[in-house]
Amino acid sequence: MNCPVIDKLSQYVDNLLEEEEMKEIEVHVEKCKDCATVVEALEQESLFLQETLKNPTLPDNFEALVLGQLEPYEQGQKQKRGRLWKRGLIAAATIFLAFGVTTKLHPSFAEWVGGLFSTEQVDEGLRMASDAGFAKRVNAEVTDQGLTFKVEDVVADASRIALSYQVLNEDGKFHDPDFTEYEIYGLDQNGKRLEVQNVSWGYSEDDYGIMDFSLRNTDLEQFTLKLQITDLSGIKGNWELEIPIDLRESLKFTEKLALHDFATSSDGVELKLKEVRLAPSTNEIVYETAFTDDERNRIETEVQKLESRFGKDIAHTFTNFGTAIQYHLEDQKENPVYYQNSFLDGQGHPNSVGLIQGIGESLSQFGSVAWNEYFVPKKSDQEMTFVLDGVIKTVPADFSITVKPMEQKQNPISFEYEGNYMVLKKVKMENEYSLQKLIIPFKKEKKLKIEMEGGREATATEFGQWVLVDQNGKVYQTYGSGGVSDEKDENGRYKTTVELTIYNLEEVPEEFTLHLISVTRFHKLDEKWKVPLY
């Protein structure tokens, strides 16, 4: 297989993939040193965060302060908190600090505030569905190996299902709610298996957790949800639950609109709208994007050149060649309500407004993607219109800069590329330490670090994957990070940083060339394309 993209490796480390895909990546990582390095870094980063956050320092009167806020909380004076399952290490820290330590104060804290789905610790869609009466308390539990897995509440409609759960030890105290080996699926009344998709979850360090997923290709009103866990917080065992799901009431408040006849194309990208589903917890939009035939043929030819020049693995690792769109949804008065992948005023990178979750799945044809995007539910009397603002293409690039590190110190290299104005600031060798418990170094590995900074225009091309080739012609994979700030520089451009890390180098090369091999370009439509969603 080709090297997985970084998001796939991250999901692999977090055990978020289906069993077959987990095994496939595991086999690949055993053979691929580059991917093994990425996986190890992700694992150690996760471990470091867990150790760092395990015992936060709280003031002595913290519990009194929280309990003193219960009455105004119940009266609706709620503080905004982050979405529970936003992925990433920073979001995980936010979850723990904003919600994990609080509910540790007392086992019944969540009951005092009306259940997890009625709080602002979940996304707005789940909270709206709960307020409308679609959250059901099930209190289903199973015990093994001294640990009890308990599903407390369920929110279920035609777009998604969410479970709030706890893990308790023999003393009834909260235990780490992480589970790494599990299987979840549905069973209809005839025992036929129903597959789930788009599984995501979030949890505090040792408190409540939420599992969120969708059940595709079914219009069933009732079915049984089957959850089998064999590794709970690192403990092997067998925790098996069957939870009855009844969608009859939520289906009364669900609208479905087929959009199979609506399609358009622009700048080499095709769009096919498939369906809109308006459910109690989300507005869901389903569509597909693809390259046009001529564009796909051209890009495939360019990719073949990259394969010949740098090797197939590098040509397909982190390049993410594909398609997407920019759009917004507006109300009857043409006021924008939701945005997706949009450049908003005062921001130098694409953003979304009202989006709960967006999921793209690559299809068999090169560059084709099936999209499911979930927005906060609309008001019942609000008629929405889909407005296509632009298209997005991630395609091969052909741009390079040659660097002589000794000269670079005195005369930093600057370059401009499609709206990006960058300066190469640092080229240095660093030691990387893998960490274990108590933060004791046990492995040292050298890595080359290249840092760039500068500014970009609002809708400039985004850098994708870079490749380093040394003076001897040897090719190295790079691992990129960085970002675009909302702050502008003296030239009115958004401040931008790029950091490249290269492994398997013992010293800084006397000379090397950085090749940019993929970029993402944004193409704004001159004339908007609109489709009524009612």
C-alpha positions in Angstrom: 0.0 0.0 0.0 1.0 3.6 -0.4 2.1 5.4 2.8 -1.0 6.6 4.7 -1.6 10.3 5.1 -0.8 11.8 8.5 -4.5 11.9 9.5 -4.8 8.2 8.9 -1.7 7.5 11.0 -3.1 9.7 13.8 -6.4 7.7 13.7 -4.3 4.5 13.7 -2.5 5.6 16.8 -5.8 6.5 18.4 -7.5 3.2 17.3 -10.2 5.0 15.4 -10.1 2.9 12.2 -11.9 -0.3 11.3 -10.2 -3.5 12.2 -9.2 -4.4 8.7 -7.7 -1.0 8.0 -5.9 -1.1 11.4 -4.2 -4.4 10.4 -3.3 -3.1 7.0 -1.6 0.0 8.4 0.1 -2.1 11.1 1.7 -4.3 8.4 2.8 -1.2 6.5 4.3 0.5 9.5 6.4 -2.6 10.3 8.0 -2.3 6.8 8.1 1.5 6.4 10.7 3.4 8.5 9.2 6.8 7.7 5.7 5.9 8.8 7.1 4.1 11.8 8.9 7.3 12.8 5.6 9.3 12.5 3.7 6.7 14.5 6.3 6.7 17.3 6.2 10.5 17.4 2.4 10.5 17.7 2.4 7.8 20.4 5.1 9.6 22.5 3.3 12.9 22.1 0.1 11.4 23.3 1.8 9.8 26.2 3.6 13.0 27.1 0.3 14.9 27.2 -1.4 12.3 29.4 1.4 12.4 31.9 1.5 16.2 31.9 -2.3 16.6 32.4 -2.8 13.7 34.8 -2.6 15.9 38.0 -3.6 19.5 37.3 -3.1 21.9 40.2 -6.4 23.3 41.6 -7.1 25.9 44.2 -8.0 24.6 47.7 -11.5 26.1 47.4 -12.1 24.8 43.9 -15.0 22.5 44.8 -16.7 25.3 46.8 -16.4 27.6 43.9 -18.0 25.1 41.5 -20.8 24.2 43.8 -21.5 27.9 44.4 -22.2 28.2 40.7 -24.8 25.5 40.5 -27.8 27.7 41.1 -27.0 30.4 38.4 -25.9 27.5 36.1 -29.4 26.0 36.3 -30.9 29.4 35.7 -29.3 29.5 32.3 -26.2 31.5 33.0 -23.9 28.9 31.2 -20.3 29.4 30.3 -19.3 28.4 26.8 -17.1 25.4 26.6 -15.3 23.7 23.7 -16.8 20.8 21.7 -16.2 17.6 23.5 -14.8 15.5 20.7 -12.7 18.0 18.7 -9.7 16.0 17.9 -6.1 17.0 18.6 -3.9 17.3 21.6 -4.8 20.9 22.5 -8.5 20.1 22.3 -7.9 17.0 24.5 -6.3 19.3 27.1 -9.3 21.7 26.9 -11.7 18.8 27.5 -9.9 17.6 30.6 -9.5 21.0 32.2 -13.0 22.4 31.3 -15.0 19.3 32.2 -13.0 16.4 33.6 -11.8 17.8 36.9 -15.2 19.4 37.5 -17.3 16.3 37.3 -14.7 14.4 39.5 -15.9 16.5 42.5 -18.9 14.3 43.1 -20.3 11.2 41.4 -23.7 12.8 40.8 -22.5 16.1 39.5 -23.8 15.4 36.0 -27.2 14.6 37.4 -27.4 17.9 39.2 -27.1 19.8 35.9 -29.6 17.6 34.0 -27.4 15.0 32.2 -24.4 15.5 29.9 -26.5 16.1 26.7 -28.2 19.1 28.3 -24.9 20.9 29.1 -22.7 23.0 27.0 -20.0 20.3 27.1 -21.5 18.8 24.0 -22.0 20.4 20.5 -25.1 22.6 19.9 -26.8 20.0 17.8 -26.8 17.3 20.5 -27.9 19.9 23.1 -30.8 21.1 20.9 -31.9 17.4 20.3 -31.7 16.8 24.1 -33.8 20.0 24.8 -36.4 18.8 22.3 -36.7 15.5 24.2 -34.6 13.2 22.1 -32.2 12.3 24.8 -33.1 9.0 26.6 -31.6 7.7 29.8 -30.8 4.0 29.5 -28.5 3.2 32.4 -27.2 0.1 30.7 -24.1 -1.4 32.3 -21.9 -4.4 32.4 -19.0 -5.4 34.8 -15.9 -7.4 34.2 -12.4 -7.4 35.6 -13.5 -5.1 38.4 -14.6 -2.3 36.0 -18.1 -1.3 35.1 -18.9 0.2 31.7 -22.1 2.2 31.9 -24.0 3.9 29.1 -26.0 6.6 30.7 -27.9 8.6 28.0 -28.5 8.2 24.2 -29.4 10.8 21.6 -30.5 9.1 18.4 -32.0 10.3 15.2 -31.7 9.5 11.5 -28.4 11.5 11.1 -26.4 10.2 14.1 -26.3 8.4 17.4 -24.4 9.6 20.5 -23.8 7.7 23.7 -22.6 9.2 27.0 -20.8 6.7 29.2 -18.8 6.2 32.3 -16.2 3.6 33.5 -16.4 3.0 37.3 -14.1 0.9 39.5 -15.1 -1.5 42.3 -15.5 1.5 44.7 -17.8 3.3 42.3 -15.2 5.9 41.5 -14.6 7.2 38.0 -12.0 5.4 35.9 -10.3 6.4 32.7 -13.1 6.0 30.1 -10.8 5.2 27.2 -11.4 1.9 25.3 -9.0 0.9 22.5 -10.3 -2.5 21.3 -14.0 -2.6 20.5 -16.6 -3.4 17.9 -19.9 -1.5 17.4 -22.7 -2.3 15.0 -26.5 -2.5 14.7 -28.8 -5.5 14.4 -32.2 -5.3 12.7 -35.2 -7.4 13.8 -34.0 -10.3 11.7 -30.5 -10.2 13.2 -29.0 -8.7 10.0 -25.8 -6.7 10.8 -25.9 -2.9 10.2 -22.6 -1.2 9.9 -21.8 2.1 11.5 -19.7 4.9 10.1 -18.0 8.2 11.0 -17.2 7.0 14.6 -15.6 9.7 16.8 -15.5 10.2 20.5 -14.1 12.4 23.2 -13.5 12.0 26.9 -12.1 13.7 30.0 -9.0 12.0 31.5 -11.0 9.8 34.0 -14.6 10.8 33.8 -17.4 10.9 31.3 -17.0 10.0 27.6 -19.1 10.4 24.5 -19.2 8.2 21.4 -20.7 9.6 18.3 -21.4 7.8 15.0 -23.9 7.3 12.2 -25.7 4.3 10.8 -25.8 4.3 7.0 -28.0 2.7 4.4 -31.0 2.1 6.6 -34.3 3.7 7.2 -35.2 1.4 10.1 -37.4 2.8 12.8 -36.0 0.4 15.5 -32.9 -1.7 15.8 -30.5 -2.9 18.5 -27.1 -1.4 19.0 -24.4 -3.9 19.9 -21.2 -2.7 21.7 -18.4 -5.2 22.4 -15.3 -3.9 24.3 -12.3 -6.2 24.8 -9.8 -3.6 26.1 -11.0 -1.0 28.5 -8.4 1.5 29.7 -5.7 -1.0 29.0 -7.4 -3.9 30.8 -8.3 -7.0 28.8 -11.8 -8.3 29.4 -15.3 -8.6 27.9 -17.8 -5.8 28.2 -20.8 -6.4 26.0 -24.0 -4.3 25.8 -27.1 -4.4 23.7 -29.0 -1.1 23.6 -32.4 -0.7 21.9 -32.7 2.3 19.6 -36.1 3.7 18.7 -36.1 6.4 16.0 -39.9 6.5 15.4 -40.4 9.8 17.2 -37.3 11.5 15.7 -38.3 10.4 12.2 -41.5 12.5 12.6 -39.2 15.6 12.8 -36.8 14.5 10.0 -36.9 15.7 6.5 -35.0 14.2 3.6 -34.5 15.8 0.2 -32.9 14.0 -2.7 -30.7 16.2 -4.9 -29.5 13.7 -7.6 -30.2 16.0 -10.5 -28.1 18.9 -9.2 -24.6 19.0 -10.6 -22.1 21.5 -11.9 -18.4 22.0 -12.6 -15.8 24.8 -12.5 -12.1 25.0 -12.9 -11.6 21.3 -13.3 -13.8 20.2 -10.4 -17.2 18.5 -10.6 -19.8 18.7 -7.9 -22.8 16.4 -7.5 -25.3 17.1 -4.7 -26.7 13.9 -3.4 -29.0 14.5 -0.4 -30.0 16.8 2.5 -31.3 15.4 5.7 -32.7 17.7 8.4 -32.8 15.9 11.7 -33.2 16.9 15.3 -29.4 16.9 16.0 -28.0 18.0 12.6 -28.5 19.4 9.2 -26.6 16.9 7.0 -25.5 17.6 3.5 -24.2 14.8 1.3 -22.3 15.4 -1.9 -19.4 14.2 -4.1 -16.5 16.1 -5.7 -14.2 14.9 -8.5 -11.8 16.1 -11.1 -13.3 16.5 -14.6 -12.0 13.9 -17.1 -9.5 16.3 -18.7 -8.2 17.6 -15.4 -7.8 14.1 -13.9 -5.9 12.9 -17.0 -3.6 16.0 -16.7 -3.0 15.5 -13.0 -2.4 11.8 -13.2 0.3 12.5 -15.8 1.9 15.0 -13.4 1.8 12.5 -10.6 3.5 9.9 -12.7 6.4 12.4 -13.2 6.6 12.9 -9.4 6.7 9.1 -9.0 9.6 8.8 -11.5 11.5 11.6 -9.9 11.0 11.0 -6.2 9.6 7.5 -5.9 6.0 6.3 -5.5 5.9 6.4 -1.7 7.0 10.0 -1.4 4.8 11.1 -4.3 1.7 9.9 -2.5 2.6 10.4 1.2 1.0 13.6 2.7 0.2 14.9 -0.8 -3.6 14.3 -0.5 -4.4 15.0 -4.1 -8.1 15.5 -4.4 -11.1 17.9 -4.6 -13.4 19.9 -2.3 -15.6 22.9 -2.4 -16.3 26.2 -0.7 -19.9 27.1 0.0 -22.4 28.6 2.4 -26.1 28.2 3.3 -28.3 31.2 3.3 -31.8 31.9 4.6 -34.9 33.3 2.7 -33.4 36.8 2.9 -30.1 35.7 1.4 -28.4 36.1 4.8 -25.5 33.6 5.2 -26.3 31.1 8.1 -23.5 28.5 7.7 -20.1 28.6 6.0 -17.8 25.7 4.9 -14.2 26.1 3.8 -14.8 29.9 3.5 -12.3 32.8 3.7 -14.0 35.1 6.2 -13.2 38.7 6.8 -10.1 39.1 9.0 -8.9 35.5 8.6 -6.2 34.3 6.3 -7.2 30.6 6.1 -10.5 28.8 5.3 -13.0 28.5 8.1 -16.4 27.0 8.8 -19.3 28.5 10.7 -22.0 26.3 12.2 -20.2 23.1 11.2 -20.4 20.2 13.8 -18.4 17.7 11.8 -17.2 17.1 8.3 -16.1 13.8 6.9 -14.6 13.0 3.5 -14.0 9.5 2.1 -11.9 8.9 -0.9 -13.6 7.0 -3.7 -12.1 4.6 -6.1 -11.6 7.1 -8.9 -8.5 9.3 -8.5 -9.4 12.6 -6.8 -13.0 11.7 -6.1 -14.3 12.3 -2.6 -17.7 11.5 -0.9 -18.6 14.2 1.7 -20.9 14.1 4.7 -21.1 17.4 6.5 -23.2 18.1 9.6 -24.3 21.5 10.7 -26.2 22.8 13.7 -30.0 22.2 13.1 -32.0 25.0 11.4 -35.1 26.6 12.9 -38.2 24.7 11.8 -39.5 27.6 9.7 -36.2 28.4 8.0 -35.8 27.7 4.3 -32.2 27.2 3.3 -30.4 27.7 -0.1 -27.1 26.1 -0.9 -24.6 28.5 -2.5 -21.4 27.3 -4.2 -18.7 30.0 -3.7 -15.7 28.2 -5.1 -13.8 25.0 -5.7 -10.7 23.5 -4.1 -8.0 21.4 -5.8 -5.0 19.7 -4.2 -2.7 19.1 -7.2 1.0 18.5 -8.1 3.3 21.5 -7.9 6.7 22.2 -9.6 8.5 24.7 -7.4 11.9 24.4 -5.8 14.6 26.4 -3.9 18.2 25.5 -3.4 19.8 26.1 -0.1 23.4 26.4 1.0 23.1 26.4 4.8 26.4 28.1 5.6 25.5 31.0 3.3 21.9 31.0 4.5 23.0 32.2 7.9 24.3 35.4 6.5 21.9 35.9 3.6 18.5 34.3 4.4 16.7 33.1 1.3 13.3 34.7 0.4 10.8 33.6 -2.2 7.3 34.3 -3.5 4.9 31.6 -4.6 1.3 32.2 -5.6 0.5 34.8 -2.9 3.0 33.4 -0.3 5.9 35.7 0.6 8.4 33.6 2.7 11.8 33.8 4.2 13.9 30.7 5.1 15.0 31.6 8.7 16.7 28.6 10.2 18.4 25.3 9.1 19.7 23.4 12.1 20.3 19.9 13.4 18.5 18.9 16.5 18.3 15.9 18.8 14.9 14.4 19.4 14.3 12.5 22.6 11.6 9.9 22.9 10.0 10.1 26.4 8.7 7.6 28.9 7.1 7.8 32.3 8.7 10.4 34.6 10.0 12.1 31.4 13.3 10.3 31.3 15.0 10.3 27.9 15.7 6.8 26.6 16.3 7.3 22.9 18.1 10.1 21.0 17.6 10.7 17.3 19.0 13.4 15.1 16.7 15.4 12.9 17.1 18.4 10.5 14.8 21.3 11.2 14.0 23.9 8.6 12.0 27.0 9.6 10.3 29.5 7.3 8.1 32.5 8.1 6.4 35.3 6.2 3.0 36.4 5.0 0.3 35.2 2.7 -2.6 36.9 0.9 -6.0 35.9 2.0 -6.8 33.4 -0.8 -3.3 32.4 -1.7 -2.3 28.9 -2.6 -1.6 26.6 0.4 1.7 24.8 0.6 1.4 21.0 0.6 4.2 18.5 0.7 7.9 19.3 0.4 10.7 16.9 -0.5 14.4 17.4 0.3 17.1 16.3 -2.1 20.7 16.6 -0.9 23.8 17.4 -3.0 24.3 13.7 -3.7 20.8 13.3 -5.1 19.4 11.4 -2.2 15.7 12.0 -1.6 14.2 12.6 1.9 10.7 12.7 3.1 9.8 15.9 5.1 7.2 16.2 7.9 5.5 19.6 7.9 3.8 21.8 10.4 3.0 25.4 10.9 0.0 27.6 10.3 -1.5 30.9 9.3 -2.4 33.6 11.9 -5.2 36.0 11.8 -2.7 38.7 12.6 -1.3 40.7 9.6 2.3 41.8 9.0 3.5 45.2 8.0 2.6 44.4 4.4 -1.0 43.6 5.2 -0.5 39.9 4.7 -1.4 37.2 7.2 1.5 35.9 9.2 2.6 32.4 8.2 5.0 29.8 9.5 6.3 26.6 8.0 8.4 24.1 9.8 9.9 21.0 8.1 11.4 18.1 9.9 13.7 15.6 8.1 14.9 12.3 9.7 17.8 10.0 8.8 20.3 12.7 8.3 23.5 12.7 10.4 24.5 16.2 9.6 23.4 19.3 7.8 24.0 18.9 4.0 26.4 21.4 2.4 23.7 22.0 -0.1 20.2 20.7 -0.7 17.1 21.5 -2.7 13.6 21.7 -1.4 10.9 20.7 -3.9 7.3 21.6 -3.3 5.4 18.7 -4.9 1.7 19.5 -3.9 -0.4 22.6 -3.3 -4.0 23.4 -2.6 -5.5 26.1 -4.8 -8.8 28.0 -4.2 -10.9 29.0 -7.2 -13.6 31.5 -6.6 -16.7 31.4 -8.8 -17.5 34.5 -10.7 -21.2 33.7 -10.6 -22.6 31.8 -7.6 -24.4 28.5 -8.2 -27.5 28.1 -6.0 -29.8 25.2 -5.1 -32.9 25.5 -2.9 -32.9 23.0 -0.1 -36.6 22.9 0.4 
